[in-house]
Structure formats: C-alpha cells, structure tokens
Amino acid sequence: MRRVAVAIVIIACGGGTPASIADPVIDAGSEFSQQEAAAASDVLSIIVDPLELSPKFSPATYDYVLRCAAGPNAVNVTVIDSKGSTTTPVTLSENQDYGVRGYNIRCLPHDFPPILVGGNGTPTAGWYLVNSQTYAMVLDTNGTPVWYAHGTAVLDVESLATNHVSFFPNATGTFGVNLAAGFQLDWLDLAQTKKVQAVTTPTDGHELRLLSDGSHLLFTYSLVPHTNLTGLSTFGKDETMVDCSIQRVDPAGKVTWTWSAADHIDPITETLDPLTTSTGEIDVFHCNSIDVDSIGNMLVSLRETNAVYYIDHLTGTIQWKLGGSPTNKDGAAWIQIVNDPQVGFSEQHDARFAPNGHVTLFDDHCGVQTGVARGVDYYVDVSNKKATFSWQYLGTGQSKYEGSFRRYSDGESVIGWGYNPKDTRVLTEVDAQGQDIFDVSLGGEVSYRAIKVPKSELDPSLLRASAGK
C-alpha cells in the first residue's frame, strides 16, 4: 500500500465545476488579476520557502496548504514558468488564503492535525467530510483541507444540501447535556450561519437530517429517574435510565413530531450492551443514526441493542428490526441475518439505505470474541424476514466507538473507522472490486464519521472563501 506522509508537505467500543488549466479559479478579493490567473497554464512550479506546499505542486491541482506557526509567517513565494522565475516576499497569518496565478495556498493554523494519505489508486471526484477533535473539515481527493472550521469537541460533519456544511461543534460527552449546544449550519452561498437544536432537552450530536420542507430530525437524550431495570445485567429497580428521543424541528424552531425509544423498545429484553456513564446513568439505547426513505419512514440505529429499527413516520411504530434480540415491544418483524461470515454486527453506527435499496452500516464489532470492524451490506427481504449478507470490507481490528460506512452509485465505498486502537486511519475508500484506493489519517485523531459528497455539492470558491472563519 502506498502511504505518503503529508509533512507540509501536510507537515505534520462504545454547484462548482472542477478547475481546469484553461479556466483557472482565483479567489474573490485576491491581489492577483484575472489576466494573471489566465496564465496559470504556463506555471511549471511554485515553491514556498522556508515552508513547503502540500501536496507537491502539479499544474492541474489548485489547492495547497502550508503548516504555519502562530503569528506572522514570512515566506518567499517563487513561481517558475516558461519565462523564468519570480520571487515575491509574503507574510502570512494562520488561516490566510494566498492566491497566485490562479492557485490557492492556505496557511493552516499551527494546531491543525497532521494528515497522512495513502492507497493504491485514484478516487473519483468528490469531497471528504471528516473531523478531528477540534476541527470540522472538507478535504479534496489529495487530502487537502479546502474548508475547515474550529470547535471545542467536533462531531458529525455533513453536507445536507448544495453548498451547505453542518457539524456539531461542542459535544460534551456520551450524550448531550448542554441545553445551549446545537448544530452549526453554514450556508456557504448565502454567507449565513444558523444554529439548529432540540427543544426543551439537550441536543445530541450524533445525527442531523434535513427534510424536504426545511425541517430537521435530530436526537435528544433525556434522563428517566426511578426506572426499574431489574433483569438487565446487575441493575436494580431504581435506576436513572437514559432515554433516546427523535425530534422533528421545523424552520421556526417548533417541534412537530417526537419519538421516544422507551415507548417502543424494552430495555430488559432488547438491550444487549448497556453502558453506565461516568455519572451513574444507564445508557440502554444510545441512538446514533437516522436515515429517511422515499416515503418518510426512518431507519434508526441503536448501539446498545445491537439492532437497527425501521420506524413508521406517521405512527412511530417499529415495522421491523434488524439484528439484536428477536423480541420487540411493538411486535415488529425480526429480520434474521443469514450467510454473514461474522454472524452479525454489534455496537454498530451509521445505518443507511444504499442506492440499490440494501441496508448498510458500520459494524464496530466491539464486545464480541472474534471478528473485526467493517463496512457491511445486507439485502433485506422483509416479507421473508431475512437479511442476506451481500458485501463487506474488513478493518484491522475492532472499533471501540464511532465510525461510518457509505456506498455510492459510482461503485465506490467510503468507510470511516471510528476509534480503532490498531489503526489510525480515519477513512478508507475502496472501488467496486474492494480494492483500497485512498486512505486518510489525522495523526492519530479520531473522526466520528467520514463521508464523501459529489464534487458538484460544494463550490470550491465558496469553500475557500469561508475556510477558517
């Protein structure tokens, strides 16, 4: 496997159109003219001394970064073309974007995580959305951060609409406890930022979905004191249980629909891996993903039940259950997994409907004796109550928490590995044949998810203009 350190070169269980040589992109507000940008096709090399460009300069690559120190960074930018070379002294500050001859050079903050890229092929065009502990970021297919934003404890970087980036900037632990916390939505084309949060109870950072009417679906975890959990592990009849609820919040911030896991799922018979929090509550469900199908019904993943539930959006009734125990309070059909080389999944994340109608998820495979984390694909036959194993891509060990898995119509798949003590990669992209074509690591940091969106989803000029803001 090819594995290249980006050493700025970058130095260091639980609607845009790609730029071309003939039509280069130059940022609005750049000190360089469009006439100069039109000469980009003549550029042979750009050198920044004493720092280094990442990635290595190529005339067809338009975005580069430098690892900058705190404070001013005095550099010399040398452009080499067919007529010779020109050197310009420049002083750059952290987050500053410098445009030269149609190329964009970003001075990264001093605390930006190191990036390592690898793989054995060339990924299709698109953007990768990932996070470190304190940065939400959008990477291009060179692993270059074209956009990023700072937070205190970042989760769930997504693009839910064209030129839209959302993320949870201030996660506070296993579940949301801060009433003021919420998702940050950056509408890049409107230069607007909006906050979306649950109503009355704390917002949880695991998931945010955008519906066609502008409403959002999100999770909120509420504490239920004096709950009888006798029969579940060693718990008693006076426990504080963590419930999981879904809220649909309209554009005006009003709750128009709610769903509570405790109303439809029995923790005594369905919870398989209960988690005791640091403050003593019993997390029996731990919802971590929502997907919505064409008729508005929801596919919801609950980590502690080792199961995925299909929920009627009108009644809230669970229609079927994939994985976990064969019981359900609603009497839902239990979909039995067959022909799975790892028997089944456990402590899963990111359950989704694939483009072909299959169900995919990231199987952390934590808490079991054998097997490793993976992205896995099932054909679900509800009428016969069977989920037939279809495809998987295996990791190197079990993941303790987090992770994601998405399959795309171009045949490629992206796996976000969550926290795997044996593997520092945050993502792997594989082709239709299951060959590893692209990997990204963030210097040992963990990304909650790693997803890919089409190149047309995010305009590169808008990403550049709002990066680091």
N, C-alpha and C positions, 0 to 999 in steps of 0.2 A: 504493500500500500504506500502510495506517495504521501508524505506528511511533511509539510513545509512550515517552519516557524515564521510567523509574521512579526518581525522584530523591528518594526517601524523603520523598518520594513515589516504586521504592526509591531514596534519594538515592545514589544513585550505582552424502611417500608413504612412506609407510612402512607386619467387618460393620457398618460405620457407615451411618447414613442422613443424607442432607444436611439441615442445619438449615433450619427454616422460621421465619417470623415468629411463627407461633402456638406453636412449640415450640422456643425458642432453646436453645442449648448454653451451659453455663457450666462452666468447668474445676473439677474437684475441688480443694479447697483454696483456691478463690478467696475473697477477702474479701467478695464480694457474695453476697447470699442468692438463693434460687430465686424469691422474690417479686419481687425487683428484676429478675431475669433475665426474668420473665414480662412485664415492662413494656417489653421491647425493641421491641415493635411500635409503641410511641409515640415512639421515638427518631427525630429528624429529622436530627441531625448529631452527630458527635464531632470535636472539634478538640484537637490536642495542640500546645502552644506551649512552646518555640520550634521544635520539630521538626514534621514533617509525616507524616501517615498515608499508607501505601501499601497498597492502592490508594486512590483517592478514596472517601470514605465513601458507602456505599449500605446502606439498611436490610436488604437481602437478602444482604449479604456479611458474613461473621462473622469472618474472619481478616485481620489487618492487621499491618504491621511498621513499625518506626522504625529509622532509621540512628543508632545510638548511638555515643558516644565511649567510649574506655576510662575505667573508673572510674564514679563516680556521675553520673547524668544527671537534673538537676532540671527537671521539666516541670509544666505545668498542663494537666489534662485537663478539657475543657469538654464537657458533654453538653447538647444542646439538644433539648427535646421540646415538646409542645403546651402545657405549663405554664410554659415559660420555659427558663432555662439554669442549670446548676450547675457550678461550677468547683472541682476538687479538686487541690491540690498533691501531686505524687507524685515520689519519687526512684527511678529505675530503673537497674539494673545490666545489663551485657551478658548476654544470654540469658534475662533475666527475662521472664515472661509476665504481663501485667496484664489482669484481667478486669473489664469494666464493662458492666452491664446486658445480659449475655449475649454481648457481643462480646469478642474476644481480640486483644490488642495485644502483639506480641513486640518486645523490644528486641534488635535484631540486634548481633552482635559488630562492632567497629569495622573488622575486616579482611574482612568478608563482601563478596563481589563485587557490584558494581552489576548491576542487572537491567534489561534493555530488553525490552519486549513490543510486539508488533505483529501484523499480519494483518488480514484483511478479513472476518472472520466470527465466529461464536460456536462454540467447540469443544464437543463433547459432554462430559458429566460424566466426571471421572476425575482421576487424579494423574499428574504427570510426575516421573520419577526421573532425575536428572542429577548431574553432579559438576563442581566446579571443581578447581583444583589441590589445595586443602586441605579442601574441604567436600563431603560427600555430602548431597544434599538431595531433599526431596519438595515439589514445587510444586503449587499448585492451578491452576485454569483462569484465574486472574487473574495467574499468575506469582508468587504469594506463597509464600515458603518456610514451610510449616506445620511441617515437621520438618527438622532437619539435624544432622549430626554432624561432628566435626573429625577430620582425619587429617593425615599428612605428605605423601603423594602418593596421592590417591584415584583408584580405578578402579571400574568395573562396579557401579553401584548398581542393585539389583534387588529385587523382591518375589516370592519363590518360593512363598509361601503366604499365607493370610489373616493380616493384622496381623503381617507379617514383613518386615523390611528387611535386606538384606545388602549389603556393599560390601567392597572391598579397600582398607584404609586406608594402606598403606605400600609402594606399588610402588617398585622400586629400579632400574628401567631397562628395557632392551629385553625382558628375561626375568627371571624370579625368580632371585635369587642368595642370598637370606637365608633360612636354614633356620628361623628363628623367625617369619617372616612368615606370615600366613594371612588368610582371610576373616573378617570380623566379622559375626555374625548377631544381629540384635536382634529378639527375640520380644516385641513391644510389649504384648500382652495378658497375658503372663506376667512382664513386667518382668525378663526374663532376657537376658543376652548370652552368646553362645557363639562359640568360635573353631573354624574348620574349616581344615585344612591337609593338604597332601600328606605322605606318609610317606617318610622317609629322604632325599628330594631336595627342593629348594626349591619352594614353591608359586608358580605363575604366576597373575597377577591378571586374565587375560583372560576367564575364564569360571567360573561355578559353576552347576550344575544340581542340583535336588533331585528324587530319585526317590520313588516311592510307598512304599517300605519305609524311608524315612528316610535312605537313603544319599545321598551327593553324588558327582557327577562333576566333576573339575577337571583342569587341566593341570599338568604339571611338565616343566621343560626340563632335560635332562641333557647334560653335555659328553662328547663321544666323541673322545678324542685319537687321533692317528696314523691318521686316516681318509684314504683315497685318494679325492680329488675331482678327479683328472685327467680332463679333458673338460668340466668345469663352469667356464665362464669362464676365468680365468687361474690357477685354483687347482691345487695340486700333489698329491702322493701322501702328504703328511704334514701334514695339516691337523687342527685341532680343530673338529669339527662339533657344532653344537647340535641335538640330537635333541628331538623333542616326544613326550611320553607323556601318556596319559589314565589317571587312577586313579579307581576307584570305591571310596570310603571309607565304611564302614558307621558307624552311630551311635556305636559304641565306638571309632572311630578306626582300624579294621583295614582294610587293603587287600584287597578281594575280587575285583578284576579289573583288569587293566592292558592297555594297548595302546600300542605304540611305532610311530611313523611310519616309522622307519628299517626296520622289518621288512616294511613293505607298500608303501613308496614309494621309488623310485630317484632320488636327487638329481641324478644325472648327466643322466638323460633327462626328469625331470619338473620340476625346479626351474628357474624362468624368471627370477626376480629375487632372487638370493641377496644377503644382507645381511652385510657384515663389521662386527662390533661394534667398539666403541671399544677393546676389549682383545684384538682379533685373532681371535676365534672366527668361524666361518662359520655364519650362521643360514640354513639351507637350507629349512626348512619354515614356521616361525612360525605355529603353530596359534592361532586366535583366537576360535573359537566352536564350541559343541556344541548341537545340538537333538536331541530324542529323540521318535520317533514312537510310535504306539499299541502297537506290538509290541516296543518297546525298542531298535530299531536307531537308529543315530546319524548325523546329518548334521554333518560336521565341515569347517570352512573352514581352509585353509592358504594364508596370504597369499603366500608366496614361490613357490608353484606356480601361482598364479592359478587355483586349482581348488577345488571342493567335492566331498567324498567321502561316499558312503553306505556305512556300515560295519555288518556283521552283528554284533550284540552277543554272540552265542554263540561264534563262531569268530574274530572280529576281521578277517575277510576283507572287503576292499573289494568291494562288489557293483557299484557304478557310480561314474563320475567325471564331473562336470560342469565344462566349461571346461578351460583349461590345455592341455598337450600330449596327443596321442592315445594315449600309452603309459601303462602301469601295471605294476608288479612283480607284482601279484596277477592280472593279466589281466582286470581289471574292464572292463565295458562302458563305452566312452567315449560320453558324451551330447553330440552336436554341437548347438551353438546356431544357430538359424535365425531369419531375419527380424528380427534385432536391429539397430536403427538405429545403434548404436555398436559393432556387430560382435561384441563380447563384453565381459567385465569383466576388471579387473586389480586386484591388491592389495586384494581385497575383504574385507569384515568382516560378521559378524552374519548368517550364512546360516540361514534358518528355514523351517519348513513353515508356510505360510499356512493360515487356516481352511478355504479351499477346496481344499487339497491341493497347491497350487502351491508352488514354491520361490522365496523372496525373499531378497535380500541387498542390502547397501550396497556399491555399486561405487565405490571411491575413484577409479578410472580414472586411476591415477597411473602414470607411466612409459611412457605412450603419447603419440603426437604430437598426436592430436585427441580431442575429446570432453571431457565434464565429469563430475564426480561425480554420483551419482544413487541413488535407490532404484529397484530394478528387480525385476520379477515375471516368472517363467517357468512355462509349463506343461510339465512333464517327462513325456514319453512314453517310459518305459524300454524297452518292447517294441520300439519303432521307433528307439530310440537318438537321439531328437531332443528338444531343449528349445526350445519356440517362445516367442519374446518375446510377453508379454501386456500389460505396462504399465510406465511409468516416470515418475519425477518428477525433473527435471533441476535441478542446482545451478548455481552461477555460475562454477565453476572446478574444477580437480582438487583432491582432498583428499590431503594428504601421508600421513596415517595416521589410524587410529581411524574411528569412525562406526557407524551402525546404521540399520536400516530394519524397521519392523513394520507389517503390515496388520491391521486389526481387523474384526470381524464387523459393526460398525455402518457400515462403508463408508469409514471414515476411516483415514488412514495417518500415521505419525509418522516423520520422517527426522531422525536425528542426524548432523550434518555433519562430525564429527571436526575435524581441523585443515585448514581451507581458507584459505590466505593472502588470498584475495579476499573472504572472507565471515566475519563474526564471529558469525553465528547458531550456537547450539548445537542448536536444533531448529526444525523446521517441521512443522505439522500441516496436512494437506490433506484436503478432502472427497472424496466418491466421484467427483466431476467433475474432480478435480485442481486445485481452487481453493485457494489459500493462505488458511487461516482463522486461523492462530495461529503466531507466531514468538517465540522467546526467545533473547536474547543475554546473556552474562555478562561484559560489559565487556572482551571480547577473550579471555577464558579459554576453554579447550577442554574439552568433555565427551567422555569415552571413548564413552559411549552416551547416547541419550536415548530412554526408553521411556515408555509410558503404561499404567497399570493401571486397572481399573474403580474407581469411587468406593467400592463395597462392599468392595474388597480391603483398605482401610486405614481404620480408625476414626479420624475427626478428633480426637476427645478423647484417644485414645491417642497420636496423633502430637504433639499439643500438650504432653502431659504429659512426654514423653521428649525433646523437641527440645533440642538443645544440651547434652545430658548426656554 
